[in-house]
Amino acid sequence: MTAKLATPRSRFTGPGGVYVKSVRDALRAFLAVTLLLGGLMLAVGAGIPRAYPTQEARDDMVRIATGLGQGLTSMPVNADTVGGWVQWKYGADFLWIAALWSILALSATLVTEARRGSLEFLAATPLTRRRVALEKVAAHLTVMAVACASVGFAAWLAGAAFGTLPGDVIPVPAAAGLALWMGLGAVAFGGLAFVLAPFLGRGAAAGIASVLLFAGWTLTGFQVSAPPARAIANLTPWSWTANHLPLAGQYDWISLLPVALVAAVLLAVGVEAFARRDIGASSAVVVPGLPSALLGLRGAIGRAFSDRLPAAIAWAAVLGIVGAVCTAASPAIAGQMAKLSPETVQLFREGLPVDPTTAAGLLEFGIIQVGYLAVGFAAVTLVSGWAADETSGRLEMLLATPLTRARWAAAGGFGVYLALGLIIVLLSLGVGVGALLAGIDALTPMIATATLALFAASVAGIGLAIGGVFRTSIAAEVVGAVVAATLAIEWLAPALRLPSWVHQLALTAHLGQPMLGTWDWTGMAACLVLALGGLALSAWGMRRRDVAT
């Protein structure tokens, strides 16, 4: 028999080495993230010139951004250009999505395969564990670099194709600066998850890194209104690169060096941690113990909830503190906003729309609208932990007991929902404490946070359904994509003056404005249907398919 010579294509699509296989395994996530971020960039770049075609309209944009920056965030730079507006309003979203992808990928790239037992076969070959880890990290860096470069190209293309006024063109250095900032920041947070995963497991590592990602972004944004947040914010890459605004024409290349250094150190530590520890060894996250009667450790739901508890406590602590700070500062910020011109206030109302001169209006934006993003990604990390039972191989051991596959899926889903409930309860308490400190009504904003629980449960239900019917390895990624797409529509449609039916595609558009006392019961019912329906589909699907091995 004649041996078939390997072609360049077969080396990539065939078994290949560790690096090639890892790149191939990441292609699905790479395409999803690249299309999402690139499409978002092109949509924003095309929509801004259409919504604000004249210099007078652009001046209105600057007044809106400046008015908001005086109380809530950093001051905008060149907000009357396409690049400046995108950098100020949407820049963080690009890093958010890229970093979440990196966190999920690097927290699982070694730990999941170690628990499956596949790395033991590699360890029996001449390949050292250090080389295996290095090749897997190199594969992730490759796909991340290509994805960020694609987003940078989309930024340049958006300015060149859709720009209508002087300054709208986004030069190549600006696009490259965005791509480099995104890539380094994403890998820094992903590297943290990579270091923690061999010690704490995938779910806890992803949860801790995601919490720090959100906390750093939030505290950096609120340094203006809450100066005590500056000390903590200065410890994160968000603060280090605060003056690097490439799309706005402001560069701070030096600030990227510490981010690159931190990313390199974390990846190196992660490789060494994997090389020196036993394959698959991990430690539990130490949390305050609860009585088994309260935690329900004797049942499947109790076990599922206890597994999600460390990540839930981390999210709840951060969001509770942030909620308290934002609520306490809201009356003072509203007072600053009331000093703006009536024209600027009206433009602000048309863009969100909320009344920035009232504490309730600011809480609707700062707690509810931004909260959808936070609890959505909290749902991503919790669903990822639920999925880890199957992807790590632990589910096979659990099914050796009288526990059925359907019951595992349902119990795990309830555990996710209970963890989300804990996060929202502590966030609500934080909001209540902040309201009491500010001397404003506490009951209404505390009750309003219930819509965050409904939204988080609905997107988690989608992930549970996907994991049960198809496979759990893509459940968290689907939840992340749904959250990102929903909030992209929610925030872009009004700002770009898109048709109302486009805005109605977002589930968050059907939840009312609870901080203002306006509730949309139809949308809330839809969230419950998605949550309970997703749970039922998850249990039904697990009964009909084989467990992944």
PyMOL commands that set and color helices and strands:
alter all, ss='L'
color gray80, all
select helices_A, chain A and resi 8-13+18-25+27-51+55-69+82-108+111-116+118-123+129-162+172-200+202-221+229-233+237-240+246-248+253-276+292-295+300-338+342-351+359-391+394-398+405-438+443-448+450-469+472-495+500-503+507-510+514-516+521-544
alter helices_A, ss='H'
color red, helices_A
deselect
rebuild
show_as cartoon
